[in-house]
Amino acid sequence: MASESDAATLPSVNRELSHLPAGKQRELALVVEMIQEGFAKALAHRTAPRFRVGRILKIILFGSYARGDWVDDPVGRYFSDYDLLVVVNHEDLTEVGEFWAATEDRLLEELAAGSRLRTPVSVIYHSIEDVNEKLGFGRYFFVDIVREGILLFEEPGYPFSEPKPLSCEEALRETRDYFEEWFESAVGFVRNTGYAMKDGDTKLAAFLLHQATERFYHCLILVRTLYSPKTHSLNRLRKLAEELDPRLVDVWPIETKFQRRAYEQLRAAYVKARYSRHYRITVEELEWLDSRVAQLRDLVRTLSEERIASLAAAA
């Protein structure tokens, strides 16, 4: 964890974890250690200068565990993630597949083992230049991290830029643009899903439904924060969107084995529906998923229009 001697470097980010139980604090210390070790291994045999001097500059906890409103609901099977921002000193070092995939696999293995880590971990990776640029543009997501986040590690001497306010008119214009682009894109994938189902191409239909779901989540996250992570992971996008508005939780019921399996089929479709000859999904599962995506569509439209109306009133 960050030491008291680093306090002058980033005064706007909190360093206090006392609101978390001791067990959660131990888990976060383990996660930080694993991230640092994994990054060191990923760079160990690199020869390019930008990789040899690669460093993690900051690790920041944000989201529900930073705010203190996390959820641990074993009955409803809903658990908040540890949301972490890892800031590095070069944009190339943010490539997940090249530098972070092995660490994320290790975190999943620790979570599955359940002895040292019992809380899911979601990590996003950005360069210091990228974060400072977004703060300069007044992006709510990063401004909120600076305001509400908890610093778990810091390399001294790399402060964030002072966040600049975004005018209501600018926020309204960007929000409308994101909504129009991403919502229409998602609706297009839903429409093409119907064509694939009529043709009996269940694997293509599953992939298209995945793309529609992904885009609906990106749409809402962009509308609410003017930022969305570079990921195709439905679980990550879903968790982030549900934290922004808990009304989204009911989109995916998990009371029955069928419901849980159908969602897993959708989640896996991004890769397996395209590349695995063993991937199978039933018409019944597709029809159920189609109905849930329709509910997601209607809810995203409602929530987005609420946000746009609020910004329009402020402007």
Contacts in CASP RR format, 6 or more apart in sequence:
PFRMAT RR
TARGET T0000
AUTHOR 0000-0000-0000
METHOD contacts of the structure
MODEL  1
MASESDAATLPSVNRELSHLPAGKQRELALVVEMIQEGFAKALAHRTAPR
FRVGRILKIILFGSYARGDWVDDPVGRYFSDYDLLVVVNHEDLTEVGEFW
AATEDRLLEELAAGSRLRTPVSVIYHSIEDVNEKLGFGRYFFVDIVREGI
LLFEEPGYPFSEPKPLSCEEALRETRDYFEEWFESAVGFVRNTGYAMKDG
DTKLAAFLLHQATERFYHCLILVRTLYSPKTHSLNRLRKLAEELDPRLVD
VWPIETKFQRRAYEQLRAAYVKARYSRHYRITVEELEWLDSRVAQLRDLV
RTLSEERIASLAAAA
1 15 0 8 1.000
1 17 0 8 1.000
1 29 0 8 1.000
1 32 0 8 1.000
1 152 0 8 1.000
1 153 0 8 1.000
2 15 0 8 1.000
2 151 0 8 1.000
2 152 0 8 1.000
2 153 0 8 1.000
2 154 0 8 1.000
4 15 0 8 1.000
5 156 0 8 1.000
6 151 0 8 1.000
6 154 0 8 1.000
6 156 0 8 1.000
7 15 0 8 1.000
9 154 0 8 1.000
9 156 0 8 1.000
9 157 0 8 1.000
9 158 0 8 1.000
9 159 0 8 1.000
10 58 0 8 1.000
10 151 0 8 1.000
10 154 0 8 1.000
10 159 0 8 1.000
10 160 0 8 1.000
12 146 0 8 1.000
12 147 0 8 1.000
12 160 0 8 1.000
13 60 0 8 1.000
13 145 0 8 1.000
13 146 0 8 1.000
13 149 0 8 1.000
13 150 0 8 1.000
13 151 0 8 1.000
13 160 0 8 1.000
14 66 0 8 1.000
14 148 0 8 1.000
14 149 0 8 1.000
14 150 0 8 1.000
14 151 0 8 1.000
15 150 0 8 1.000
15 151 0 8 1.000
16 150 0 8 1.000
17 25 0 8 1.000
17 28 0 8 1.000
17 61 0 8 1.000
17 150 0 8 1.000
19 68 0 8 1.000
20 28 0 8 1.000
20 65 0 8 1.000
20 68 0 8 1.000
24 65 0 8 1.000
24 119 0 8 1.000
26 116 0 8 1.000
27 82 0 8 1.000
27 116 0 8 1.000
27 117 0 8 1.000
27 118 0 8 1.000
27 119 0 8 1.000
28 61 0 8 1.000
28 82 0 8 1.000
28 152 0 8 1.000
30 110 0 8 1.000
30 116 0 8 1.000
30 117 0 8 1.000
31 82 0 8 1.000
31 84 0 8 1.000
31 107 0 8 1.000
31 117 0 8 1.000
31 121 0 8 1.000
32 59 0 8 1.000
32 152 0 8 1.000
32 153 0 8 1.000
34 103 0 8 1.000
34 106 0 8 1.000
34 107 0 8 1.000
34 110 0 8 1.000
35 56 0 8 1.000
35 59 0 8 1.000
35 84 0 8 1.000
35 86 0 8 1.000
35 103 0 8 1.000
35 123 0 8 1.000
36 56 0 8 1.000
36 153 0 8 1.000
37 103 0 8 1.000
38 102 0 8 1.000
38 103 0 8 1.000
38 106 0 8 1.000
39 56 0 8 1.000
39 99 0 8 1.000
39 100 0 8 1.000
39 103 0 8 1.000
41 102 0 8 1.000
42 98 0 8 1.000
42 99 0 8 1.000
42 100 0 8 1.000
42 102 0 8 1.000
42 103 0 8 1.000
43 51 0 8 1.000
43 52 0 8 1.000
43 54 0 8 1.000
43 99 0 8 1.000
46 52 0 8 1.000
50 90 0 8 1.000
50 92 0 8 1.000
50 93 0 8 1.000
51 90 0 8 1.000
51 92 0 8 1.000
51 93 0 8 1.000
53 89 0 8 1.000
53 90 0 8 1.000
54 88 0 8 1.000
54 89 0 8 1.000
54 90 0 8 1.000
54 93 0 8 1.000
55 88 0 8 1.000
55 89 0 8 1.000
55 155 0 8 1.000
56 86 0 8 1.000
56 87 0 8 1.000
56 88 0 8 1.000
56 153 0 8 1.000
56 155 0 8 1.000
57 87 0 8 1.000
57 88 0 8 1.000
57 89 0 8 1.000
57 128 0 8 1.000
57 154 0 8 1.000
57 155 0 8 1.000
57 158 0 8 1.000
58 85 0 8 1.000
58 86 0 8 1.000
58 87 0 8 1.000
58 128 0 8 1.000
58 151 0 8 1.000
58 153 0 8 1.000
58 154 0 8 1.000
58 155 0 8 1.000
58 158 0 8 1.000
59 84 0 8 1.000
59 85 0 8 1.000
59 86 0 8 1.000
59 87 0 8 1.000
59 151 0 8 1.000
59 152 0 8 1.000
59 153 0 8 1.000
59 154 0 8 1.000
60 84 0 8 1.000
60 85 0 8 1.000
60 87 0 8 1.000
60 145 0 8 1.000
60 149 0 8 1.000
60 150 0 8 1.000
60 151 0 8 1.000
60 152 0 8 1.000
61 82 0 8 1.000
61 83 0 8 1.000
61 84 0 8 1.000
61 149 0 8 1.000
61 150 0 8 1.000
61 151 0 8 1.000
61 152 0 8 1.000
62 83 0 8 1.000
62 84 0 8 1.000
62 85 0 8 1.000
62 144 0 8 1.000
62 145 0 8 1.000
62 148 0 8 1.000
62 149 0 8 1.000
62 150 0 8 1.000
63 83 0 8 1.000
63 148 0 8 1.000
63 149 0 8 1.000
63 243 0 8 1.000
64 70 0 8 1.000
64 71 0 8 1.000
64 80 0 8 1.000
64 83 0 8 1.000
64 243 0 8 1.000
65 80 0 8 1.000
65 82 0 8 1.000
65 83 0 8 1.000
66 83 0 8 1.000
66 148 0 8 1.000
66 149 0 8 1.000
66 150 0 8 1.000
67 148 0 8 1.000
70 80 0 8 1.000
71 78 0 8 1.000
71 79 0 8 1.000
71 80 0 8 1.000
72 79 0 8 1.000
72 80 0 8 1.000
73 79 0 8 1.000
76 254 0 8 1.000
77 254 0 8 1.000
78 249 0 8 1.000
79 119 0 8 1.000
79 120 0 8 1.000
80 119 0 8 1.000
80 239 0 8 1.000
80 243 0 8 1.000
81 119 0 8 1.000
81 120 0 8 1.000
81 121 0 8 1.000
81 122 0 8 1.000
81 239 0 8 1.000
82 119 0 8 1.000
82 120 0 8 1.000
82 121 0 8 1.000
82 122 0 8 1.000
83 122 0 8 1.000
83 124 0 8 1.000
83 240 0 8 1.000
83 243 0 8 1.000
84 121 0 8 1.000
84 122 0 8 1.000
84 123 0 8 1.000
84 124 0 8 1.000
84 152 0 8 1.000
85 123 0 8 1.000
85 124 0 8 1.000
85 125 0 8 1.000
85 126 0 8 1.000
85 131 0 8 1.000
85 145 0 8 1.000
86 100 0 8 1.000
86 123 0 8 1.000
86 124 0 8 1.000
86 125 0 8 1.000
86 126 0 8 1.000
87 126 0 8 1.000
87 127 0 8 1.000
87 128 0 8 1.000
87 131 0 8 1.000
87 158 0 8 1.000
88 94 0 8 1.000
88 125 0 8 1.000
88 126 0 8 1.000
88 127 0 8 1.000
88 128 0 8 1.000
89 127 0 8 1.000
89 128 0 8 1.000
89 158 0 8 1.000
90 127 0 8 1.000
91 127 0 8 1.000
91 129 0 8 1.000
91 130 0 8 1.000
93 99 0 8 1.000
93 125 0 8 1.000
93 127 0 8 1.000
94 125 0 8 1.000
94 126 0 8 1.000
94 127 0 8 1.000
94 130 0 8 1.000
96 104 0 8 1.000
96 125 0 8 1.000
99 125 0 8 1.000
100 123 0 8 1.000
100 125 0 8 1.000
104 121 0 8 1.000
104 123 0 8 1.000
107 117 0 8 1.000
107 121 0 8 1.000
110 116 0 8 1.000
110 117 0 8 1.000
111 117 0 8 1.000
111 118 0 8 1.000
111 119 0 8 1.000
111 120 0 8 1.000
111 121 0 8 1.000
120 239 0 8 1.000
122 236 0 8 1.000
122 239 0 8 1.000
122 240 0 8 1.000
124 229 0 8 1.000
126 134 0 8 1.000
128 158 0 8 1.000
128 160 0 8 1.000
131 142 0 8 1.000
131 160 0 8 1.000
132 160 0 8 1.000
132 161 0 8 1.000
134 141 0 8 1.000
134 142 0 8 1.000
134 227 0 8 1.000
135 142 0 8 1.000
135 143 0 8 1.000
135 146 0 8 1.000
135 160 0 8 1.000
135 161 0 8 1.000
135 162 0 8 1.000
135 163 0 8 1.000
135 164 0 8 1.000
136 161 0 8 1.000
136 163 0 8 1.000
136 164 0 8 1.000
137 164 0 8 1.000
137 166 0 8 1.000
138 163 0 8 1.000
138 164 0 8 1.000
138 165 0 8 1.000
138 166 0 8 1.000
138 226 0 8 1.000
139 166 0 8 1.000
139 225 0 8 1.000
139 226 0 8 1.000
139 227 0 8 1.000
140 166 0 8 1.000
140 224 0 8 1.000
140 225 0 8 1.000
140 226 0 8 1.000
140 227 0 8 1.000
141 225 0 8 1.000
141 226 0 8 1.000
141 227 0 8 1.000
142 163 0 8 1.000
142 227 0 8 1.000
143 163 0 8 1.000
144 225 0 8 1.000
146 160 0 8 1.000
146 163 0 8 1.000
147 163 0 8 1.000
166 226 0 8 1.000
167 315 0 8 1.000
168 311 0 8 1.000
168 314 0 8 1.000
168 315 0 8 1.000
169 315 0 8 1.000
171 226 0 8 1.000
171 311 0 8 1.000
171 315 0 8 1.000
172 308 0 8 1.000
172 311 0 8 1.000
172 312 0 8 1.000
172 314 0 8 1.000
172 315 0 8 1.000
174 226 0 8 1.000
175 222 0 8 1.000
175 223 0 8 1.000
175 226 0 8 1.000
175 307 0 8 1.000
175 308 0 8 1.000
175 311 0 8 1.000
176 308 0 8 1.000
178 219 0 8 1.000
178 222 0 8 1.000
178 223 0 8 1.000
178 226 0 8 1.000
179 219 0 8 1.000
179 222 0 8 1.000
179 223 0 8 1.000
179 304 0 8 1.000
179 308 0 8 1.000
182 215 0 8 1.000
182 216 0 8 1.000
182 218 0 8 1.000
182 219 0 8 1.000
182 222 0 8 1.000
183 215 0 8 1.000
183 216 0 8 1.000
183 219 0 8 1.000
183 300 0 8 1.000
183 301 0 8 1.000
183 304 0 8 1.000
185 215 0 8 1.000
186 211 0 8 1.000
186 212 0 8 1.000
186 213 0 8 1.000
186 215 0 8 1.000
186 216 0 8 1.000
186 219 0 8 1.000
186 297 0 8 1.000
186 300 0 8 1.000
187 212 0 8 1.000
187 297 0 8 1.000
188 212 0 8 1.000
189 208 0 8 1.000
189 209 0 8 1.000
189 211 0 8 1.000
189 212 0 8 1.000
189 215 0 8 1.000
190 208 0 8 1.000
190 209 0 8 1.000
190 212 0 8 1.000
190 290 0 8 1.000
190 293 0 8 1.000
190 294 0 8 1.000
190 297 0 8 1.000
192 208 0 8 1.000
193 205 0 8 1.000
193 208 0 8 1.000
193 209 0 8 1.000
193 212 0 8 1.000
193 290 0 8 1.000
194 205 0 8 1.000
194 290 0 8 1.000
196 202 0 8 1.000
196 204 0 8 1.000
196 205 0 8 1.000
196 208 0 8 1.000
197 205 0 8 1.000
197 283 0 8 1.000
197 286 0 8 1.000
197 290 0 8 1.000
202 280 0 8 1.000
202 281 0 8 1.000
202 282 0 8 1.000
202 283 0 8 1.000
202 286 0 8 1.000
203 269 0 8 1.000
203 273 0 8 1.000
203 274 0 8 1.000
203 279 0 8 1.000
203 281 0 8 1.000
204 273 0 8 1.000
205 281 0 8 1.000
205 286 0 8 1.000
206 265 0 8 1.000
206 266 0 8 1.000
206 269 0 8 1.000
206 273 0 8 1.000
206 279 0 8 1.000
206 281 0 8 1.000
206 286 0 8 1.000
206 289 0 8 1.000
207 269 0 8 1.000
207 270 0 8 1.000
207 273 0 8 1.000
207 274 0 8 1.000
209 266 0 8 1.000
209 269 0 8 1.000
209 286 0 8 1.000
209 289 0 8 1.000
209 290 0 8 1.000
209 293 0 8 1.000
210 234 0 8 1.000
210 266 0 8 1.000
210 267 0 8 1.000
210 269 0 8 1.000
210 270 0 8 1.000
210 273 0 8 1.000
211 270 0 8 1.000
212 293 0 8 1.000
212 297 0 8 1.000
213 234 0 8 1.000
213 266 0 8 1.000
213 293 0 8 1.000
213 296 0 8 1.000
214 232 0 8 1.000
214 234 0 8 1.000
214 237 0 8 1.000
214 270 0 8 1.000
216 293 0 8 1.000
216 296 0 8 1.000
216 297 0 8 1.000
216 300 0 8 1.000
217 228 0 8 1.000
217 234 0 8 1.000
217 237 0 8 1.000
217 238 0 8 1.000
217 240 0 8 1.000
217 241 0 8 1.000
217 296 0 8 1.000
217 300 0 8 1.000
218 228 0 8 1.000
218 237 0 8 1.000
219 300 0 8 1.000
219 304 0 8 1.000
220 241 0 8 1.000
220 244 0 8 1.000
220 245 0 8 1.000
220 248 0 8 1.000
220 300 0 8 1.000
220 303 0 8 1.000
220 304 0 8 1.000
221 227 0 8 1.000
221 228 0 8 1.000
221 229 0 8 1.000
221 237 0 8 1.000
221 240 0 8 1.000
221 241 0 8 1.000
221 244 0 8 1.000
222 228 0 8 1.000
223 303 0 8 1.000
223 304 0 8 1.000
223 307 0 8 1.000
223 308 0 8 1.000
224 244 0 8 1.000
224 245 0 8 1.000
224 303 0 8 1.000
224 307 0 8 1.000
225 244 0 8 1.000
228 237 0 8 1.000
229 236 0 8 1.000
229 237 0 8 1.000
229 240 0 8 1.000
231 237 0 8 1.000
232 270 0 8 1.000
234 266 0 8 1.000
234 267 0 8 1.000
234 270 0 8 1.000
235 267 0 8 1.000
238 248 0 8 1.000
238 252 0 8 1.000
241 248 0 8 1.000
242 248 0 8 1.000
242 249 0 8 1.000
245 303 0 8 1.000
247 299 0 8 1.000
247 303 0 8 1.000
248 296 0 8 1.000
248 299 0 8 1.000
248 303 0 8 1.000
251 292 0 8 1.000
251 295 0 8 1.000
251 296 0 8 1.000
251 299 0 8 1.000
252 259 0 8 1.000
252 263 0 8 1.000
252 292 0 8 1.000
253 259 0 8 1.000
254 260 0 8 1.000
254 263 0 8 1.000
258 285 0 8 1.000
258 288 0 8 1.000
259 288 0 8 1.000
261 285 0 8 1.000
262 285 0 8 1.000
262 288 0 8 1.000
262 289 0 8 1.000
263 289 0 8 1.000
265 281 0 8 1.000
265 285 0 8 1.000
265 289 0 8 1.000
266 289 0 8 1.000
268 279 0 8 1.000
269 279 0 8 1.000
269 281 0 8 1.000
272 278 0 8 1.000
272 279 0 8 1.000
273 279 0 8 1.000
273 281 0 8 1.000
END
